[in-house]
Amino acid sequence: GALEFYSNFKFESISLRKEYLRKFFVNAVESHFEIAGNSFETKITSMITIYPKKGHNWKYNKKDLNDFLNNKNINVLLISVNNYHEYWIRISINYYFDYTQLLKFIRILFRCIK
């Protein structure tokens, strides 16, 4: 599937699509999540790390959050920070995602915070 999709696009189109998907995701979640490294002049990649903004917390402990997301067929990396007292989510926004998949993930993310 991905190879067939790739064969229909030029490299510039794929890069542009990844950039649009990334911006779409960031704009959708930034009201409740911080984007790690977003305030620095870092190179934009498809990897995004998020954590709840001040005033919000995860509803689940790390293991339960991981299980909840896995049960929804969402594969992310949970990163422990601050001596394992906090955890952040890292996800890769790939060019072959569609907006429906991204919206589903965003809705699920909002259900993970209080």
N, C-alpha and C positions, 0 to 999 in steps of 0.2 A: 503494500500500500504506500509506504513512505517513498520508496524508490520510484513508483509510478507518479506520485505527486511531484517529486523532485524533478523528474524528467520533463515536466511541463513548464518549469520556471527557470529563469536565469538566476545566477547567483545574487545579483542586485535585488531581484524580486524577493528572494528568500530572506535576505538581510532586512529589507524594508518591512516584510511581513512580521518578522521576529520583533522588530522595533515597535511596530504598531500594537502587537499583542502585549508586549511588555508594558507599554504606556497605558493601554487599556486596563491591564491588571492593576498597575500602580494607582491609577486614578480611581479605580473602583474600591480599593482597600485602604487608601491613605487616611480616610476619616477615622478609622479604628485601629489601624496598624502603622507602626513605624517601619520604614524601609531601611535596613541596616546599610550604612555607607552612602545613603542618598544625599547627605549634606556635604559630602566630600567630592572633590573632583576626581572621581574614579571612572575608569573605563566602564562603559555600559556593556553588560554581558547578558546572556539569557538566564543566568542564575540570579535569583532574588531571595533575600533573606528577610523575613518579617517577624515582628513580635508585637504584642498588644501595646497600644499607646497608654500613656499615663491615664489612670482612671478605669482601665480595662484589665482584666486578667483572664487567663485560660480557665475554662470550666473544668478541665480535666488535668490530672497529673500527667507526667510525661508518658508513661506506659499506656494509660487509658486513651490519651490523645492519639498516640501512634496506632493503637488498636482501632479506635473510632475511624480514623482516616483510612487505614487499611481495609476496614470493612466496607468503606465507600469506594474502594478501588482507586484510592489516591495515594500515590507513592511520593513521599517527601522524606527529607532528612531532618530529624530533630537534633538540634545542636544544644548541648548544655553549656551555659555560661554562668559567670559569677559563682564559681565553686559548686556548680550543679544546682543552684537555687532557682535558676531561671532556664527557660529553653526557648529557642527560636526555631522557626520553620524555614527550611531552604527548599526552594522548588526551581526547577528549570522550565522556563517558558519556551517551548519548541515551536518551530515554524509550522509544523504539521497540526498543531492544535487548532481547533476551530472555536469560535466565540461561544458556542453552546457549552463546550467542555469547560471553558474558562469561567463562564457564568455559574455553572454547577459548582465548580471548585470554590468560587468566591462566596456563594450562598452557604456552602458547608463551612467555610472558614468563619463566617459571621456567627454560625451556630456554636462555634467552639469557644467563644469569649463571652464574658459577662460584664 
